[in-house]
Amino acid sequence: VGFYSTFVVADKVEVYTKTCDPQKGNQGYLWSSDGSGSYTISEQPDLPRGTRIILTLKDDATDFAKLATVKKAAQKFSSYIDFPISVREDGEDKPVNKQEALWMKTSASAEEHTQFFRYLSGTSYGEPFYSLMYQTDAPLSIKSCFYIPDPD
């Protein structure tokens, strides 16, 4: 459902991708669909490593082509993930999710906890009353941050 939600705003979606693992080959691929329930996959030579997604927007969804809208959505929904996302601005790729995934670190400063807490709570103020980083590897690998907000 998640990926196919792109068809709410797009008539066509193209995903160009190439693995970073040289043992899996040097071939790139293009996945393409118009959302009608079928798709095509074709080999693509000379692709750079990584993934590029191209949406052909519907006429009533052109606001999503505005750079400010794209950056705001990417920062809101892709902050603190463990791989880089960038947008092309002024001819160069600029990162939009600069924050490191806090729960993936072995420790974090009080300032980092405060910044993440404010991001999660959607505010520019306040500090967690209590914070805890928890990691375990058995029987599942779990890495998490736990916050208790200030009761006042």
Secondary structure, 3 states (H helix, E strand, C coil): CCHHHHHHCEEEEEEEEECCCHHHCCCEEEEEECCCCCCEEEEECCCCCEEEEEEEECHHHHHHHCHHHHHHHHHHHHCCCCCCCEEEECCEEEECCCCCCHHHCCCCCHHHHHHHHHHHHCCCCCCEEEEEEEEECCCCCEEEEEEEECCC
